[in-house]
Amino acid sequence: MKILTGPCVIESRDNVMRIAEELQFLQDDKNIEFYFKASFDKANRTSLDSFRGPGLDEGLKILQEVKEQFGYKLVTDVHETYQVAPTAEVTDIVQIPAFLCRQTDLLVAAGKSNAIVNIKKGQFLASESMKHPVAKVLKMRGCTEVNYKNSSSNNVWLCERGNVFGYGSLIVDMKNLISMREFAPVIFDATHSAQVPSTGSTTGGNSAIVPSLAKAAAAVGVDGFFFETHFDPSVALSDGPNMLTISELKKTIEDITLIQKALGYK
């Protein structure tokens, strides 16, 4: 089972290293393929005044330190084409944000890298539409037929994080997990699926529903899970309302592991 988790944004070197140390239990679990996640820049914050992170150069230095000290594989997101090459030199996964999942130049640049490409489904798109972003990346990797096998062997993943439903709400349609899995391995983003978009000058959320969403996805069957976590979400500088504490994360992973084992999923 793939687990992508860590803080939403690199708040400081010390915070990142503290969270990384507390996630050692995932690295030690031989049944988990663990990727440490943190963003060097949150480029789509609601307010101009919101914290964005240290930026590309400083952020990659901190992530490189995490890799060297803990031996973790890494994932972070990119927002512009020039960020892809240096990011792929440090991280194992280059993540395409949901709002940018149709940006051809960004997908092409990611496809030309040697990194795994995790494409988040836009909140505004039907699951069937995600065939096209996958095709853009696969074409850069010499493959024109879009299916699970080709995407898996060419390291292209899709990530579900809910759809906009009315104003200020997201709904997770579990059928999306099934349909997108025809095109690529699917990661379920449980914490962003619990967001309440643009409530005032920040994005809100309801972390209490995260474990239930994750358990539902585990029952449907997915290839992995994405969670954002923090030692104290109440003081997190981004996405705190929908993040899990590290103890909540551990319990949730234990629960989804039991569900997958009971149903015979790997």
C-alpha positions as CSV (number, residue, x, y, z in Angstrom):
1,M,0.0,0.0,0.0
2,K,1.3,3.4,-1.0
3,I,1.1,6.2,1.7
4,L,1.9,9.8,0.8
5,T,1.9,12.0,3.8
6,G,3.5,14.9,5.6
7,P,2.7,18.6,6.3
8,C,0.9,20.6,3.7
9,V,3.7,23.1,3.4
10,I,7.3,23.5,4.6
11,E,6.7,25.9,7.5
12,S,10.3,25.7,8.7
13,R,13.2,23.3,8.6
14,D,12.6,22.4,12.3
15,N,8.9,21.7,11.8
16,V,9.6,19.5,8.8
17,M,12.3,17.5,10.5
18,R,10.1,17.1,13.6
19,I,7.2,15.7,11.5
20,A,9.5,13.5,9.5
21,E,10.9,12.0,12.6
22,E,7.5,11.2,13.9
23,L,6.6,9.4,10.7
24,Q,9.4,6.9,11.0
25,F,6.8,4.2,11.8
26,L,5.7,4.3,8.2
27,Q,9.2,3.8,6.9
28,D,9.6,0.8,9.2
29,D,6.4,-0.9,8.0
30,K,7.5,-3.3,5.2
31,N,3.9,-3.5,3.9
32,I,3.9,0.3,3.2
33,E,5.5,2.1,0.3
34,F,6.0,5.4,2.1
35,Y,6.6,8.9,0.5
36,F,7.1,12.0,2.7
37,K,5.2,14.9,1.4
38,A,5.7,18.7,1.9
39,S,5.2,21.6,-0.5
40,F,7.9,24.3,-1.1
41,D,5.2,26.7,-2.4
42,K,1.5,26.8,-2.0
43,A,0.8,28.9,-5.1
44,N,-3.0,28.7,-5.0
45,R,-3.8,30.2,-1.6
46,T,-7.1,32.0,-1.3
47,S,-5.5,35.2,0.1
48,L,-2.5,37.1,-1.1
49,D,-1.5,37.4,2.6
50,S,-1.5,33.6,3.2
51,F,1.8,31.8,3.9
52,R,3.2,30.1,0.8
53,G,6.4,28.4,1.9
54,P,10.1,28.9,1.5
55,G,10.2,28.6,-2.3
56,L,11.8,26.3,-4.7
57,D,15.5,26.5,-3.8
58,E,15.2,26.5,0.0
59,G,12.4,24.0,-0.1
60,L,14.3,21.5,-2.1
61,K,17.3,21.8,0.2
62,I,15.1,21.0,3.2
63,L,13.5,18.0,1.4
64,Q,17.0,16.8,0.4
65,E,18.0,16.9,4.0
66,V,14.9,14.8,4.9
67,K,16.0,12.2,2.3
68,E,19.5,12.1,3.5
69,Q,18.7,11.9,7.3
70,F,15.8,9.5,7.2
71,G,16.1,7.7,3.8
72,Y,12.5,8.6,2.9
73,K,11.2,8.8,-0.7
74,L,9.7,12.2,-1.4
75,V,6.8,13.9,-3.1
76,T,6.1,17.5,-3.7
77,D,4.0,19.6,-6.1
78,V,5.0,21.8,-8.9
79,H,3.1,24.8,-10.4
80,E,5.3,25.9,-13.3
81,T,7.3,24.1,-15.9
82,Y,10.7,25.5,-14.8
83,Q,10.2,23.8,-11.4
84,V,9.9,20.3,-12.7
85,A,13.5,19.5,-13.6
86,P,15.1,20.6,-10.3
87,T,12.3,19.0,-8.3
88,A,12.6,15.7,-10.1
89,E,16.3,15.6,-9.2
90,V,15.4,15.6,-5.5
91,T,11.9,14.0,-5.2
92,D,10.7,10.6,-6.3
93,I,7.2,11.9,-7.2
94,V,6.3,15.2,-9.0
95,Q,2.8,16.0,-8.1
96,I,0.5,18.0,-10.4
97,P,-2.0,20.1,-8.4
98,A,-5.7,19.7,-9.1
99,F,-6.3,23.2,-10.4
100,L,-3.4,22.6,-13.0
101,C,-4.3,19.0,-14.1
102,R,-5.1,20.2,-17.6
103,Q,-2.0,22.4,-18.1
104,T,-0.4,20.8,-21.1
105,D,3.1,22.3,-20.7
106,L,3.3,21.3,-17.1
107,L,2.2,17.8,-17.8
108,V,4.7,17.5,-20.7
109,A,7.5,18.7,-18.6
110,A,6.6,16.2,-15.9
111,G,6.4,13.5,-18.4
112,K,9.9,14.2,-19.7
113,S,11.3,13.8,-16.2
114,N,12.3,10.5,-14.6
115,A,10.0,11.0,-11.6
116,I,6.7,9.3,-10.9
117,V,3.9,11.8,-11.9
118,N,0.9,12.0,-9.6
119,I,-1.9,14.0,-11.2
120,K,-4.6,15.2,-8.9
121,K,-8.1,15.2,-10.4
122,G,-9.5,18.7,-10.8
123,Q,-12.5,19.4,-8.5
124,F,-14.2,20.6,-11.6
125,L,-13.7,17.5,-13.8
126,A,-15.5,14.2,-14.3
127,S,-13.4,11.2,-13.6
128,E,-13.5,10.1,-17.2
129,S,-11.8,13.3,-18.3
130,M,-8.6,12.3,-16.4
131,K,-7.8,10.0,-19.3
132,H,-6.5,13.0,-21.2
133,P,-3.9,14.3,-18.7
134,V,-2.6,10.7,-18.3
135,A,-2.3,10.5,-22.1
136,K,-0.2,13.7,-22.2
137,V,2.3,12.3,-19.8
138,L,2.3,8.8,-21.3
139,K,3.0,10.2,-24.8
140,M,6.2,11.9,-23.4
141,R,7.2,8.4,-22.2
142,G,6.7,6.7,-25.5
143,C,3.3,5.1,-24.8
144,T,0.1,6.1,-26.6
145,E,-2.4,3.6,-25.2
146,V,-4.0,4.7,-21.9
147,N,-4.7,1.9,-19.5
148,Y,-3.8,0.9,-15.9
149,K,-1.0,-1.4,-17.0
150,N,0.7,1.2,-19.2
151,S,0.4,3.9,-16.6
152,S,1.6,1.7,-13.8
153,S,4.7,0.6,-15.8
154,N,5.4,4.2,-16.9
155,N,4.9,5.7,-13.4
156,V,1.8,7.8,-14.0
157,W,-0.7,7.9,-11.2
158,L,-4.1,9.7,-10.6
159,C,-5.2,11.2,-7.3
160,E,-8.9,11.7,-6.3
161,R,-9.7,14.6,-4.0
162,G,-13.5,15.2,-4.5
163,N,-15.7,17.3,-6.7
164,V,-17.2,20.7,-6.1
165,F,-20.8,20.4,-5.1
166,G,-22.7,23.6,-5.1
167,Y,-20.8,26.4,-3.3
168,G,-18.2,25.8,-0.6
169,S,-18.5,22.0,-0.5
170,L,-16.8,18.9,-1.9
171,I,-18.3,15.5,-2.5
172,V,-16.4,12.3,-3.0
173,D,-18.0,10.0,-5.5
174,M,-16.6,6.6,-4.9
175,K,-17.4,5.6,-8.4
176,N,-14.5,7.9,-9.5
177,L,-12.1,5.5,-7.8
178,I,-13.3,2.7,-9.9
179,S,-13.5,4.6,-13.3
180,M,-10.1,6.3,-12.9
181,R,-8.4,3.0,-12.1
182,E,-9.0,2.0,-15.7
183,F,-6.5,4.7,-16.7
184,A,-3.9,4.6,-13.9
185,P,-3.1,3.6,-10.3
186,V,-5.3,5.7,-8.1
187,I,-4.3,7.4,-4.9
188,F,-7.1,8.7,-2.6
189,D,-6.5,12.1,-1.0
190,A,-8.5,11.8,2.1
191,T,-7.6,15.1,3.8
192,H,-8.2,17.5,0.8
193,S,-11.5,15.7,0.2
194,A,-12.5,17.0,3.6
195,Q,-11.9,20.6,2.6
196,V,-14.5,23.3,2.7
197,P,-13.3,25.6,-0.1
198,S,-12.9,29.4,0.3
199,T,-14.7,30.1,3.6
200,G,-13.8,33.7,3.9
201,S,-10.1,34.5,3.3
202,T,-9.0,30.9,3.9
203,T,-10.0,27.3,3.0
204,G,-11.8,25.5,5.8
205,G,-12.2,21.8,6.4
206,N,-13.6,19.1,8.6
207,S,-10.8,16.6,9.6
208,A,-13.4,14.5,11.6
209,I,-14.6,13.0,8.4
210,V,-11.1,12.0,7.0
211,P,-11.0,8.6,8.7
212,S,-14.4,7.6,7.3
213,L,-13.6,8.8,3.8
214,A,-10.3,6.8,3.9
215,K,-12.1,3.7,5.1
216,A,-14.7,3.9,2.4
217,A,-12.0,4.3,-0.2
218,A,-10.1,1.3,1.2
219,A,-13.3,-0.8,0.9
220,V,-13.7,0.3,-2.8
221,G,-10.1,-0.5,-3.5
222,V,-7.3,1.9,-4.3
223,D,-3.6,1.8,-4.8
224,G,-2.7,4.2,-2.1
225,F,-3.6,7.1,0.2
226,F,-2.6,10.7,0.5
227,F,-2.9,12.4,3.9
228,E,-1.6,15.7,5.2
229,T,-0.5,15.6,8.8
230,H,1.0,17.8,11.5
231,F,1.9,17.6,15.1
232,D,-0.6,20.3,15.8
233,P,-3.0,21.1,13.0
234,S,-4.5,24.0,14.9
235,V,-1.3,26.0,14.4
236,A,-0.5,24.8,10.9
237,L,0.0,27.6,8.3
238,S,-1.9,25.9,5.6
239,D,-4.9,23.4,5.5
240,G,-5.0,22.9,9.3
241,P,-8.7,22.3,9.5
242,N,-8.6,19.2,7.3
243,M,-5.3,17.8,8.5
244,L,-4.8,14.8,10.8
245,T,-2.6,14.7,13.9
246,I,0.1,12.1,13.7
247,S,-1.7,9.9,16.2
248,E,-4.9,10.2,14.2
249,L,-3.0,9.3,11.0
250,K,-1.5,6.2,12.6
251,K,-5.0,5.0,13.7
252,T,-6.5,5.7,10.3
253,I,-3.7,3.8,8.5
254,E,-4.2,0.8,10.9
255,D,-7.9,0.8,10.1
256,I,-7.5,1.0,6.3
257,T,-4.9,-1.7,6.5
258,L,-7.3,-4.0,8.3
259,I,-10.0,-3.3,5.7
260,Q,-7.7,-4.0,2.8
261,K,-6.5,-7.3,4.3
262,A,-10.1,-8.4,5.1
263,L,-11.0,-7.8,1.4
264,G,-7.9,-9.4,0.0
265,Y,-6.5,-6.2,-1.5
266,K,-2.7,-5.8,-1.7
